[in-house]
Amino acid sequence: MIAAAALLLVCATTARAQPDTAIVRIRFAGSTAGFPPIVITLTRVDPPAQRWVRSARVTDTVTFAHLPPGPYRIQTHGAESADGSALLTAGPGEDIIVRVTVVPAAVDAASAVAVASRTPIEYMSTFGRAALQTFASSVNLWTIVDTAEPLTFADALDSGGVLAAERALVGAHGNSWTQTTFRIGGLDVTDVTSGGRPLWYPDLGMLEAVTVTSASAPVEVAAPGPSLTLFPREAGGRWRGDADGGVTPSSFRSTNARQPSPIAALASWRMLTVTAGGPIAEGRAGVMVSGTALRSAHTERGDEVELPGDVTSIAGTATAAPSDAQRLSLMTSAQRTRQVYGARARLADRSALERDRYVVAQAQWHRHAGAAWWIDAGVQSLRAASVAADAPNGTVERLRDGPVPALAIDDMGTRTRTTMSAGVAPDVSGFDRGRHAVRAGASVTRTGGDLTSPGSGPIGERVNGIPARAWVYSPARAAIHPAETAAAAFVADRVAVSDRFTIDAGVRAEIVRAGGADGTSVRWQTLAPRVSARWATAAARWSVFGSYSRYDHQLPLTALAYGDPAAAQANVFRWTDANGDGRAQASEFGALLARAGPGASGGLSSIDPSLERPRTDEFLLGVEWRAASAWNIRFAGIARRERHLVAVVNTGVPLSGYSVRRIFDPGLDLLGPEDDQMLPVYDRLPATFGQDRYELTNPSGLDAAYDGLDLTVAGTIAARVHVLAGGTASRSHGSAANRGFLPVENDQGLIGELLTDPNATTYADGHVFFERGYSGKLAAWVESAKGLRAAAVARYQDGQNFARLVVVPDLQQGPEAIRAYANGRSRFTYAFTLDARVVQE
């Protein structure tokens, strides 16, 4: 059962606690009348050894809060009662109720100590060490999330390690990928420069477990997207070491002589991970060290150039117990990755590479003496470098590569995040018969960056192969220095009103100050309440649960470039490619069409001084059925509403700066006349060329919504076969930041062309990228007594939402693509993958 719990768990309720710790509650049963207080001792089995001691009346509930995940021994002792003892394993985010049946000392028997219930404390899936090693999709963290986690998706299929060294984009329940957060233990390590990625490349060799929370998150989590918590490996009770390697030689490469050619094909892949660690100082401390070397190459559609994906990582953890009541944990890591440059589509050299360096150092101190106290501190840094500043730009195909500003306004350079947090879970066992589990905490985070956008010369833009525009960014593109300071505090209480009814309520308060070097700033003060409840039947087979959560969005620091005079600006010219060489040259430029930001030099852009913080309100209601202790089935409905979303408005050229005409379009049904339409086309008036002015603001009515149904099933067959399955049925609507179906286009949380060009507004409200309609996933794992493990993961999901684009070639501002209907009325067919793996130890 311990192995099963370590493999995977699916949450069965919406009650909340800290996402990286557990709660153990001791309740007494039997004929307890007249017994004097009983001493409960909880001892952590793995080094460094820790011990918690409580004395309680038999009518009370004894609560041990903020426990690190791992194995524990519970012992009971009383002057007039028989001793009792039992082992249990506490998983991250679990609320465990242990029933102690007290037996009088005169009776020749021990008091019975047994786990009565085990409830994961979040809308959460947990993947333990066994899963991280066994799943066939365990090439990297992103493939596990995309294929095995029932409710979460990644932005691209990573078949066999094609996307090695990449930090994928992750989303669930229709959220923007910019709102996904990452934690290492108790510390948030999200890169808020652009949002949605960690400031650490997740090295599976160094991870003991990964949890994914997709809804009903605790007050420690601010943003509405999925929260991924990574647990570093620690030393166990004995010294051990292991090595894990793999190779996919080029001779194994699949070929396809027919069209279309593969989008991406693996050319080669080889990996070696070595770990070693164990106890020191007579078990009062322990160390663990891990090193990983990954080298891979792949090719992309229509190109035989092999592109690398390399990772070199070394990481270590150290834990110590200065006393029975204290625990000190240290973690440090240094990594290098080499992969294709994400914005290479704008460069003449489309095989340009990016080289990233990650450094992480963090410490955690926990003390349990009555109350549980903790202090966490950490620093994460990423230095991203790509091509030289004078690398020549090339030509972008708008329909394939995405919008030019999304490629040109890059975030190369250095970004650093420093966090200090502290908290307490007071011992309230003597209050209200120990029904409460209170916790409170506060944190201060400073995030900053020195960001540049490499590349020089004009960027040509084609639309469906037609030369359209040339973007000429100012040659002096100095680094910008956005920074944010966020102070947060929270308090929460989980109340066991009865054995069958629990309520969890909390509130999070935040003060955010963000700005650039010029002093332009964003100032926010917010409150985010959370409340959840759960009621179970007498036999605890059926339960009903629900929650309400408010989340405050995190603003990517790149948005602060609006209002920063040092940020990049561009003059946009009409381009005809007169010599047909596919390169934009000054001699081919026509009229100046527009000025593009985000830079504020000359008053081109600004930030609305009354800018409001976007927020998400989430409502969840569900029912759960448990078949004994082996199976858990949960069905839930979730509704989300996003308000006060942020966008850039072209105040210098409003809608009156365009003439409108209509062209015939057959709509979605190309054969039938039922949805034929006259599609509006906006032609910019030459008198407005170059008059652009941009403001970052909260446009009225810019909201988004998501409604969905979730089904998850988790269980064990014959004690050895473990199953995790789930599916979603959902719908959403949100305004895409840019035209297209890519994650940098069809996302409601990005800042793009939505309100700077009326042709981008037509049918902008549709289904967003991380809402896939219908999906289903099935993961199974089996272990034998002889060390043989086998796993299989199957996944189906509807394809990405998209819309047919109508290319209008004869506009004053050059050719443009206009949606003929909303995203989601058409989808790519579907995605289906099946992975299997067999391991013999």
Secondary structure, 3 states (H helix, E strand, C coil): CHHHHHHEEECCCCCCCCCCCEEEEEEEECCCCCCCCEEEEEEECCCCCCEEEEEECCCCCEEEEEECCEEEEEEEEECCECCEEEEEEECCCEEEEEEEECCECCCCCCCEEEEEEEEECCEEEEEEHHHHHHCCCCCCHHHHHHHCCCCCEECCCCCCCCCCCCCCCEECCCCCHHHCEEEECCEECEECCCCCEECCCCCHHHEEEEEEEEECCCCCCCCCCCEEEEEECCCCCCCEEEEEEEEECHHHCCCCCCCCCCCEEEEEEEEEEEEEEEEEHHHCEEEEEEEEEEEEEEEECCCCCCEEEEEEEEEEEEEECCCCCEEEEEEEEEEEEEEECCCHHHECCCCCEEEEEEEEEEEEEEEECCCEEEEEEEEEEEEEECCCCCCEECEEEHHHHCCHHHHHCCCEEEEEEEEEEEEEECCCCCCHHHCEEEEEEEEEEEEEEEEECCCECCEEEEECCEEEEEEEECCCCCCECCEEEEEEEEEEEEEECCCCEEEEEEEEEEEEEEECCCCCEEEEEEEEEEEEEEEECCCCCEEEEEEEEEEECCCCHHHHHCCCCCCCCEEEEEECCCCCCCCCCHHHEEEEEEEECCCCHHHCEEECCCCCCCEEEEEEEEEEEEECCCEEEEEEEEEEEEECCCEEEECCCCHHHEEEEEEEECCCCCCCCCCCEEEEEEEECHHHCCCCCEEEECCCCCCEEEEEEEEEEEEEECCCEEEEEEEEEEEEEEECCCCCCCCCCCCCCCCCCCECCHHHHCCCEECCCCCCCEEEEEEEEEECCCCEEEEEEEEEEECCEECCEEEECCCCCCCEEEECCCCCCEECCEEEEEEEEEEEC
